[in-house]
């Protein structure tokens, strides 16, 4: 009964918030009753492609234009990191400048609302070190 109440409360909060994020049909967690009837959340790694969605490509292009002040930019063709807990990281560069764009979740919708936009842009040399070694760049 407790599991049903937890699931119902979770569904209601998502429905009322107006923000339900697409997972692309990939199950990333599983809520199971544990010992004593308490709910236990099991996380699973998402087995999705490293390929970017059209919305993620457009977001990377627009971000590169702003970050690099309209200079011609490039992005990696695939994510350099895909971790449901830490985010999905994509490298951007223009000239000798690098940026790491980290999406908190995969984006499959055709657009991102301002309320749901929680991507992080990291520019420090330590954060963008992975980008200096990245291969497979394409124009944004």
OpenMM code with the backbone's topology and positions (N, CA, C; nanometers):
from openmm import Vec3, app, unit

residues = "UNK UNK UNK UNK UNK UNK UNK UNK UNK UNK UNK UNK UNK UNK UNK UNK UNK UNK UNK UNK UNK UNK UNK UNK UNK UNK UNK UNK UNK UNK UNK UNK UNK UNK UNK UNK UNK UNK UNK UNK UNK UNK UNK UNK UNK UNK UNK UNK UNK UNK UNK UNK UNK UNK UNK UNK UNK UNK UNK UNK UNK UNK UNK UNK UNK UNK UNK UNK UNK UNK UNK UNK UNK UNK UNK UNK UNK UNK UNK UNK UNK UNK UNK UNK UNK UNK UNK UNK UNK UNK UNK UNK UNK UNK UNK UNK UNK UNK UNK UNK UNK UNK UNK UNK UNK UNK UNK UNK UNK UNK UNK UNK UNK UNK UNK UNK UNK UNK UNK UNK UNK UNK UNK UNK UNK UNK UNK UNK UNK UNK UNK UNK UNK UNK UNK UNK UNK UNK UNK UNK".split()
positions = [
    Vec3(0.0818, -0.1191, 0.0000),
    Vec3(0.0000, 0.0000, 0.0000),
    Vec3(0.0865, 0.1258, 0.0000),
    Vec3(0.1985, 0.1230, 0.0765),
    Vec3(0.2863, 0.2390, 0.0808),
    Vec3(0.3465, 0.2673, -0.0553),
    Vec3(0.3828, 0.1632, -0.1306),
    Vec3(0.4417, 0.1817, -0.2624),
    Vec3(0.3410, 0.2488, -0.3545),
    Vec3(0.2161, 0.2055, -0.3500),
    Vec3(0.1123, 0.2661, -0.4335),
    Vec3(0.0943, 0.4133, -0.3983),
    Vec3(0.0981, 0.4467, -0.2704),
    Vec3(0.0822, 0.5858, -0.2273),
    Vec3(0.1997, 0.6702, -0.2761),
    Vec3(0.3204, 0.6150, -0.2697),
    Vec3(0.4390, 0.6872, -0.3163),
    Vec3(0.4312, 0.7106, -0.4661),
    Vec3(0.3941, 0.6078, -0.5406),
    Vec3(0.3822, 0.6218, -0.6857),
    Vec3(0.2751, 0.7230, -0.7228),
    Vec3(0.1597, 0.7182, -0.6540),
    Vec3(0.0517, 0.8120, -0.6821),
    Vec3(0.0960, 0.9551, -0.6530),
    Vec3(0.1646, 0.9773, -0.5413),
    Vec3(0.2117, 1.1109, -0.5063),
    Vec3(0.3127, 1.1610, -0.6082),
    Vec3(0.4020, 1.0738, -0.6532),
    Vec3(0.5000, 1.1116, -0.7546),
    Vec3(0.4347, 1.1479, -0.8861),
    Vec3(0.3357, 1.0687, -0.9277),
    Vec3(0.2654, 1.0968, -1.0525),
    Vec3(0.1904, 1.2292, -1.0441),
    Vec3(0.1248, 1.2537, -0.9313),
    Vec3(0.0496, 1.3781, -0.9144),
    Vec3(0.1418, 1.4986, -0.9202),
    Vec3(0.2580, 1.4902, -0.8578),
    Vec3(0.3495, 1.6047, -0.8592),
    Vec3(0.3990, 1.6316, -1.0005),
    Vec3(0.4252, 1.5264, -1.0803),
    Vec3(0.4663, 1.5465, -1.2192),
    Vec3(0.3536, 1.6061, -1.3018),
    Vec3(0.2342, 1.5548, -1.2833),
    Vec3(0.1203, 1.6024, -1.3618),
    Vec3(0.0884, 1.7484, -1.3285),
    Vec3(0.0979, 1.7847, -1.2036),
    Vec3(0.0661, 1.9210, -1.1633),
    Vec3(0.1753, 2.0195, -1.2014),
    Vec3(0.2997, 1.9739, -1.2106),
    Vec3(0.4088, 2.0653, -1.2436),
    Vec3(0.4077, 2.1033, -1.3903),
    Vec3(0.3476, 2.0181, -1.4750),
    Vec3(0.3453, 2.0475, -1.6176),
    Vec3(0.4733, 2.0073, -1.6877),
    Vec3(0.5694, 1.9541, -1.6153),
    Vec3(0.6971, 1.9158, -1.6748),
    Vec3(0.7159, 1.7653, -1.6613),
    Vec3(0.7007, 1.6953, -1.7689),
    Vec3(0.7290, 1.5530, -1.7715),
    Vec3(0.8359, 1.5336, -1.8775),
    Vec3(0.9524, 1.4882, -1.8390),
    Vec3(1.0646, 1.4763, -1.9306),
    Vec3(1.0628, 1.3409, -1.9997),
    Vec3(1.0937, 1.3412, -2.1269),
    Vec3(1.0971, 1.2181, -2.2045),
    Vec3(1.2219, 1.1392, -2.1697),
    Vec3(1.2067, 1.0104, -2.1628),
    Vec3(1.3229, 0.9242, -2.1391),
    Vec3(1.3553, 0.8432, -2.2626),
    Vec3(1.2870, 0.8680, -2.3707),
    Vec3(1.3139, 0.7944, -2.4926),
    Vec3(1.2791, 0.6480, -2.4795),
    Vec3(1.1902, 0.6145, -2.3899),
    Vec3(1.1508, 0.4754, -2.3714),
    Vec3(1.2507, 0.3927, -2.2940),
    Vec3(1.3491, 0.4568, -2.2328),
    Vec3(1.4519, 0.3860, -2.1576),
    Vec3(1.4181, 0.3899, -2.0102),
    Vec3(1.4116, 0.2740, -1.9466),
    Vec3(1.3838, 0.2685, -1.8035),
    Vec3(1.5122, 0.3007, -1.7284),
    Vec3(1.5093, 0.4075, -1.6500),
    Vec3(1.6299, 0.4485, -1.5783),
    Vec3(1.6216, 0.4213, -1.4289),
    Vec3(1.5025, 0.3844, -1.3787),
    Vec3(1.4902, 0.3501, -1.2383),
    Vec3(1.3762, 0.2525, -1.2206),
    Vec3(1.3745, 0.1904, -1.1054),
    Vec3(1.2718, 0.0920, -1.0752),
    Vec3(1.2410, 0.1015, -0.9267),
    Vec3(1.1156, 0.1266, -0.8934),
    Vec3(1.0741, 0.1370, -0.7541),
    Vec3(1.0159, 0.0030, -0.7114),
    Vec3(1.0800, -0.0621, -0.6156),
    Vec3(1.0400, -0.1951, -0.5699),
    Vec3(1.0219, -0.1939, -0.4183),
    Vec3(0.9276, -0.2744, -0.3673),
    Vec3(0.9160, -0.2853, -0.2217),
    Vec3(1.0360, -0.3609, -0.1655),
    Vec3(1.0949, -0.3061, -0.0616),
    Vec3(1.2100, -0.3697, 0.0008),
    Vec3(1.1698, -0.4422, 0.1269),
    Vec3(1.2681, -0.4813, 0.2076),
    Vec3(1.2375, -0.5502, 0.3329),
    Vec3(1.1520, -0.4615, 0.4231),
    Vec3(1.0512, -0.5184, 0.4824),
    Vec3(0.9647, -0.4440, 0.5734),
    Vec3(0.8627, -0.3581, 0.5016),
    Vec3(0.8507, -0.3717, 0.3676),
    Vec3(0.7513, -0.2960, 0.2926),
    Vec3(0.7947, -0.1565, 0.2515),
    Vec3(0.9177, -0.1139, 0.2892),
    Vec3(0.9651, 0.0180, 0.2495),
    Vec3(1.0023, 0.0163, 0.1018),
    Vec3(0.9801, 0.1284, 0.0340),
    Vec3(1.0129, 0.1382, -0.1084),
    Vec3(1.1640, 0.1536, -0.1254),
    Vec3(1.2180, 0.0842, -0.2227),
    Vec3(1.3606, 0.0912, -0.2544),
    Vec3(1.3730, 0.1344, -0.3995),
    Vec3(1.4518, 0.2375, -0.4243),
    Vec3(1.4715, 0.2877, -0.5590),
    Vec3(1.5989, 0.2277, -0.6150),
    Vec3(1.5855, 0.1511, -0.7235),
    Vec3(1.7011, 0.0923, -0.7900),
    Vec3(1.7292, 0.1724, -0.9159),
    Vec3(1.8523, 0.2252, -0.9291),
    Vec3(1.8865, 0.2979, -1.0510),
    Vec3(1.9533, 0.2027, -1.1485),
    Vec3(1.9344, 0.2318, -1.2742),
    Vec3(1.9948, 0.1518, -1.3802),
    Vec3(2.0583, 0.2469, -1.4784),
    Vec3(2.1649, 0.2043, -1.5403),
    Vec3(2.2259, 0.2895, -1.6415),
    Vec3(2.1410, 0.2826, -1.7668),
    Vec3(2.1229, 0.3965, -1.8302),
    Vec3(2.0413, 0.4034, -1.9503),
    Vec3(2.1204, 0.3503, -2.0687),
    Vec3(2.0631, 0.2573, -2.1419),
    Vec3(2.1313, 0.2023, -2.2581),
    Vec3(2.0809, 0.2741, -2.3824),
    Vec3(2.1225, 0.4000, -2.3968),
    Vec3(2.0820, 0.4796, -2.5110),
    Vec3(2.2041, 0.5138, -2.5946),
    Vec3(2.1805, 0.5630, -2.7120),
    Vec3(2.2868, 0.5957, -2.8049),
    Vec3(2.3612, 0.7215, -2.7613),
    Vec3(2.4879, 0.7291, -2.7982),
    Vec3(2.5651, 0.8497, -2.7742),
    Vec3(2.5308, 0.9573, -2.8772),
    Vec3(2.4541, 0.9240, -2.9799),
    Vec3(2.4163, 1.0202, -3.0826),
    Vec3(2.3230, 1.1264, -3.0250),
    Vec3(2.3375, 1.2492, -3.0719),
    Vec3(2.2571, 1.3602, -3.0220),
    Vec3(2.1235, 1.3670, -3.0943),
    Vec3(2.0220, 1.4143, -3.0233),
    Vec3(1.8913, 1.4377, -3.0843),
    Vec3(1.8976, 1.5706, -3.1600),
    Vec3(1.8057, 1.5952, -3.2527),
    Vec3(1.8043, 1.7237, -3.3248),
    Vec3(1.7917, 1.8439, -3.2311),
    Vec3(1.7168, 1.8314, -3.1234),
    Vec3(1.7026, 1.9419, -3.0283),
    Vec3(1.8341, 1.9678, -2.9559),
    Vec3(1.9061, 1.8625, -2.9190),
    Vec3(2.0358, 1.8794, -2.8525),
    Vec3(2.1368, 1.9440, -2.9466),
    Vec3(2.1317, 1.9089, -3.0753),
    Vec3(2.2216, 1.9696, -3.1744),
    Vec3(2.1922, 2.1182, -3.1873),
    Vec3(2.0649, 2.1546, -3.1981),
    Vec3(2.0273, 2.2960, -3.2092),
    Vec3(2.0655, 2.3731, -3.0831),
    Vec3(2.0467, 2.3126, -2.9667),
    Vec3(2.0820, 2.3772, -2.8394),
    Vec3(2.2331, 2.4009, -2.8340),
    Vec3(2.3122, 2.3024, -2.8769),
    Vec3(2.4577, 2.3174, -2.8781),
    Vec3(2.4997, 2.4294, -2.9735),
    Vec3(2.4373, 2.4371, -3.0907),
    Vec3(2.4684, 2.5427, -3.1880),
    Vec3(2.4399, 2.6799, -3.1289),
    Vec3(2.3216, 2.6966, -3.0702),
    Vec3(2.2844, 2.8258, -3.0130),
    Vec3(2.3722, 2.8622, -2.8940),
    Vec3(2.4076, 2.7633, -2.8131),
    Vec3(2.4950, 2.7875, -2.6980),
    Vec3(2.6338, 2.8307, -2.7442),
    Vec3(2.6865, 2.7644, -2.8464),
    Vec3(2.8189, 2.8001, -2.8989),
    Vec3(2.8193, 2.9438, -2.9518),
    Vec3(2.7125, 2.9855, -3.0171),
    Vec3(2.7042, 3.1227, -3.0683),
    Vec3(2.7105, 3.2251, -2.9562),
    Vec3(2.6445, 3.1955, -2.8461),
    Vec3(2.6431, 3.2892, -2.7334),
    Vec3(2.7763, 3.2851, -2.6585),
    Vec3(2.8236, 3.1661, -2.6265),
    Vec3(2.9452, 3.1515, -2.5460),
    Vec3(3.0672, 3.2069, -2.6191),
    Vec3(3.0762, 3.1799, -2.7488),
    Vec3(3.1949, 3.2210, -2.8249),
    Vec3(3.1712, 3.3485, -2.9049),
    Vec3(3.0694, 3.4244, -2.8684),
    Vec3(3.0410, 3.5565, -2.9266),
    Vec3(3.0342, 3.5520, -3.0791),
    Vec3(2.9538, 3.4597, -3.1292),
    Vec3(2.9233, 3.4429, -3.2716),
    Vec3(3.0417, 3.3984, -3.3577),
    Vec3(3.1527, 3.3583, -3.2956),
    Vec3(3.2623, 3.3007, -3.3746),
    Vec3(3.2194, 3.1637, -3.4243),
    Vec3(3.2765, 3.1208, -3.5357),
    Vec3(3.2457, 2.9872, -3.5866),
    Vec3(3.2878, 2.8838, -3.4834),
    Vec3(3.1948, 2.7979, -3.4481),
    Vec3(3.2227, 2.6985, -3.3455),
    Vec3(3.2092, 2.5570, -3.3968),
    Vec3(3.2560, 2.4654, -3.3157),
    Vec3(3.2452, 2.3229, -3.3444),
    Vec3(3.1942, 2.2529, -3.2188),
    Vec3(3.1378, 2.1342, -3.2382),
    Vec3(3.0938, 2.0509, -3.1274),
    Vec3(3.1387, 1.9088, -3.1546),
    Vec3(3.1470, 1.8306, -3.0480),
    Vec3(3.1765, 1.6889, -3.0674),
    Vec3(3.0521, 1.6226, -3.1264),
    Vec3(3.0729, 1.5210, -3.2074),
    Vec3(2.9604, 1.4560, -3.2748),
    Vec3(2.8803, 1.3680, -3.1800),
    Vec3(2.9398, 1.3314, -3.0674),
    Vec3(2.8726, 1.2468, -2.9685),
    Vec3(2.9018, 1.3020, -2.8293),
    Vec3(2.8269, 1.2556, -2.7319),
    Vec3(2.8534, 1.2953, -2.5944),
    Vec3(2.9886, 1.2402, -2.5509),
    Vec3(3.0632, 1.3195, -2.4744),
    Vec3(3.1905, 1.2711, -2.4202),
    Vec3(3.1678, 1.1991, -2.2882),
    Vec3(3.0516, 1.2178, -2.2292),
    Vec3(3.0154, 1.1489, -2.1050),
    Vec3(2.8640, 1.1344, -2.1025),
    Vec3(2.8187, 1.0152, -2.0637),
    Vec3(2.6746, 0.9910, -2.0491),
    Vec3(2.6523, 0.9193, -1.9185),
    Vec3(2.6125, 0.9943, -1.8174),
    Vec3(2.5865, 0.9367, -1.6865),
    Vec3(2.4556, 0.9940, -1.6351),
    Vec3(2.3531, 0.9095, -1.6165),
    Vec3(2.2250, 0.9617, -1.5688),
    Vec3(2.2356, 1.0396, -1.4379),
    Vec3(2.3390, 1.0147, -1.3583),
    Vec3(2.3547, 1.0859, -1.2309),
    Vec3(2.4275, 1.2181, -1.2471),
    Vec3(2.5267, 1.2234, -1.3368),
    Vec3(2.6091, 1.3435, -1.3528),
    Vec3(2.5720, 1.4270, -1.4740),
    Vec3(2.4968, 1.3716, -1.5672),
    Vec3(2.4560, 1.4463, -1.6848),
    Vec3(2.5198, 1.3929, -1.8122),
    Vec3(2.4838, 1.4568, -1.9204),
    Vec3(2.5277, 1.4178, -2.0542),
    Vec3(2.6112, 1.5327, -2.1086),
    Vec3(2.7418, 1.5124, -2.1211),
    Vec3(2.8349, 1.6201, -2.1535),
    Vec3(2.8718, 1.6201, -2.3009),
    Vec3(2.8779, 1.7394, -2.3568),
    Vec3(2.9093, 1.7629, -2.4961),
    Vec3(3.0116, 1.8758, -2.5018),
    Vec3(3.1146, 1.8619, -2.5837),
    Vec3(3.2184, 1.9645, -2.5933),
    Vec3(3.1886, 2.0627, -2.7055),
    Vec3(3.2204, 2.1888, -2.6801),
    Vec3(3.2113, 2.2954, -2.7786),
    Vec3(3.3468, 2.3633, -2.7856),
    Vec3(3.3848, 2.4147, -2.9046),
    Vec3(3.5101, 2.4896, -2.9152),
    Vec3(3.5016, 2.5918, -3.0281),
    Vec3(3.5803, 2.6953, -3.0129),
    Vec3(3.5984, 2.7981, -3.1152),
    Vec3(3.7379, 2.8529, -3.0957),
    Vec3(3.8208, 2.8402, -3.1988),
    Vec3(3.9595, 2.8813, -3.1847),
    Vec3(4.0257, 2.7974, -3.0775),
    Vec3(4.0856, 2.8590, -2.9786),
    Vec3(4.1476, 2.7868, -2.8684),
    Vec3(4.0615, 2.7807, -2.7442),
    Vec3(3.9374, 2.8279, -2.7536),
    Vec3(3.8470, 2.8282, -2.6390),
    Vec3(3.7592, 2.7039, -2.6389),
    Vec3(3.7385, 2.6485, -2.5204),
    Vec3(3.6560, 2.5280, -2.5055),
    Vec3(3.5455, 2.5534, -2.4034),
    Vec3(3.4368, 2.4801, -2.4185),
    Vec3(3.3277, 2.4820, -2.3208),
    Vec3(3.2702, 2.3412, -2.3133),
    Vec3(3.2253, 2.3039, -2.1961),
    Vec3(3.1605, 2.1750, -2.1745),
    Vec3(3.0139, 2.2032, -2.1449),
    Vec3(2.9262, 2.1550, -2.2308),
    Vec3(2.7820, 2.1719, -2.2157),
    Vec3(2.7271, 2.0443, -2.1539),
    Vec3(2.6667, 2.0558, -2.0358),
    Vec3(2.6180, 1.9384, -1.9631),
    Vec3(2.4655, 1.9456, -1.9520),
    Vec3(2.3985, 1.8518, -2.0203),
    Vec3(2.2535, 1.8378, -2.0086),
    Vec3(2.2250, 1.7495, -1.8876),
    Vec3(2.1245, 1.7835, -1.8096),
    Vec3(2.0887, 1.7028, -1.6930),
    Vec3(2.0157, 1.5757, -1.7321),
    Vec3(1.9555, 1.5768, -1.8498),
    Vec3(1.8827, 1.4604, -1.9018),
    Vec3(1.8860, 1.4703, -2.0531),
    Vec3(1.8565, 1.3606, -2.1208),
    Vec3(1.8462, 1.3619, -2.2669),
    Vec3(1.7225, 1.4414, -2.3068),
    Vec3(1.7276, 1.5074, -2.4201),
    Vec3(1.6176, 1.5912, -2.4667),
    Vec3(1.5639, 1.5327, -2.5970),
    Vec3(1.4396, 1.4871, -2.5928),
    Vec3(1.3772, 1.4284, -2.7106),
    Vec3(1.2620, 1.5144, -2.7623),
    Vec3(1.2200, 1.6135, -2.6858),
    Vec3(1.1133, 1.7027, -2.7304),
    Vec3(1.1661, 1.7914, -2.8422),
    Vec3(1.0746, 1.8600, -2.9117),
    Vec3(1.1159, 1.9463, -3.0224),
    Vec3(1.1702, 2.0807, -2.9737),
    Vec3(1.1466, 2.1164, -2.8494),
    Vec3(1.1955, 2.2431, -2.7942),
    Vec3(1.2122, 2.2290, -2.6432),
    Vec3(1.2865, 2.3231, -2.5857),
    Vec3(1.3094, 2.3241, -2.4411),
    Vec3(1.2484, 2.4515, -2.3857),
    Vec3(1.1587, 2.4374, -2.2889),
    Vec3(1.1013, 2.5566, -2.2272),
    Vec3(1.2032, 2.6187, -2.1330),
    Vec3(1.1877, 2.7472, -2.1055),
    Vec3(1.2801, 2.8134, -2.0138),
    Vec3(1.2739, 2.7511, -1.8753),
    Vec3(1.1571, 2.7070, -1.8355),
    Vec3(1.1424, 2.6466, -1.7032),
    Vec3(1.2171, 2.5136, -1.6942),
    Vec3(1.2297, 2.4424, -1.8047),
    Vec3(1.2952, 2.3116, -1.8038),
    Vec3(1.4421, 2.3195, -1.8432),
    Vec3(1.4914, 2.4378, -1.8765),
    Vec3(1.6296, 2.4536, -1.9206),
    Vec3(1.7224, 2.4568, -1.7998),
    Vec3(1.7891, 2.3439, -1.7738),
    Vec3(1.8809, 2.3373, -1.6605),
    Vec3(2.0183, 2.2870, -1.7027),
    Vec3(2.0541, 2.3115, -1.8284),
    Vec3(2.1867, 2.2722, -1.8765),
    Vec3(2.2926, 2.3629, -1.8140),
    Vec3(2.4107, 2.3062, -1.7922),
    Vec3(2.5216, 2.3826, -1.7346),
    Vec3(2.6296, 2.4018, -1.8409),
    Vec3(2.6929, 2.5184, -1.8395),
    Vec3(2.8027, 2.5479, -1.9313),
    Vec3(2.9266, 2.5692, -1.8458),
    Vec3(3.0257, 2.4823, -1.8627),
    Vec3(3.1485, 2.4881, -1.7846),
    Vec3(3.2617, 2.5359, -1.8746),
    Vec3(3.3421, 2.6317, -1.8259),
    Vec3(3.4478, 2.6898, -1.9092),
    Vec3(3.5876, 2.6789, -1.8494),
    Vec3(3.6024, 2.6356, -1.7263),
    Vec3(3.7345, 2.6345, -1.6640),
    Vec3(3.8234, 2.5301, -1.7313),
    Vec3(3.9547, 2.5510, -1.7299),
    Vec3(4.0463, 2.4541, -1.7923),
    Vec3(4.0335, 2.3131, -1.7351),
    Vec3(4.0091, 2.3012, -1.6054),
    Vec3(3.9953, 2.1679, -1.5472),
    Vec3(3.8669, 2.0997, -1.5933),
    Vec3(3.7592, 2.1764, -1.6092),
    Vec3(3.6323, 2.1197, -1.6544),
    Vec3(3.6359, 2.0807, -1.8016),
    Vec3(3.7105, 2.1555, -1.8826),
    Vec3(3.7125, 2.1310, -2.0267),
    Vec3(3.8322, 2.0470, -2.0719),
    Vec3(3.9064, 1.9912, -1.9783),
    Vec3(4.0232, 1.9092, -2.0150),
    Vec3(3.9834, 1.7921, -2.1043),
    Vec3(3.8678, 1.7326, -2.0791),
    Vec3(3.8210, 1.6207, -2.1606),
    Vec3(3.7999, 1.6641, -2.3053),
    Vec3(3.7700, 1.7902, -2.3270),
    Vec3(3.7450, 1.8404, -2.4624),
    Vec3(3.8735, 1.8530, -2.5435),
    Vec3(3.9832, 1.8794, -2.4790),
    Vec3(4.1101, 1.8943, -2.5510),
    Vec3(4.1554, 1.7627, -2.6136),
    Vec3(4.1145, 1.6520, -2.5555),
    Vec3(4.1514, 1.5197, -2.6068),
    Vec3(4.0422, 1.4580, -2.6947),
    Vec3(3.9293, 1.5271, -2.7086),
    Vec3(3.8161, 1.4706, -2.7817),
    Vec3(3.8446, 1.4678, -2.9329),
    Vec3(3.7891, 1.3674, -2.9978),
    Vec3(3.7985, 1.3551, -3.1432),
    Vec3(3.6592, 1.3715, -3.2030),
    Vec3(3.6500, 1.3670, -3.3333),
    Vec3(3.5231, 1.3705, -3.4046),
    Vec3(3.4466, 1.5010, -3.3811),
    Vec3(3.5029, 1.6110, -3.4275),
    Vec3(3.4393, 1.7409, -3.4172),
    Vec3(3.3637, 1.7711, -3.5466),
    Vec3(3.2574, 1.8490, -3.5350),
    Vec3(3.1820, 1.8953, -3.6516),
    Vec3(3.1409, 2.0401, -3.6287),
    Vec3(3.1183, 2.1135, -3.7383),
    Vec3(3.0755, 2.2545, -3.7258),
    Vec3(2.9378, 2.2613, -3.6612),
    Vec3(2.9154, 2.3679, -3.5829),
    Vec3(2.7860, 2.3825, -3.5168),
    Vec3(2.6825, 2.4434, -3.6071),
] * unit.nanometer
topology = app.Topology()
chain = topology.addChain("A")
for resn in residues:
    res = topology.addResidue(resn, chain)
    for name in ("N", "CA", "C"):
        topology.addAtom(name, app.Element.getBySymbol(name[0]), res)
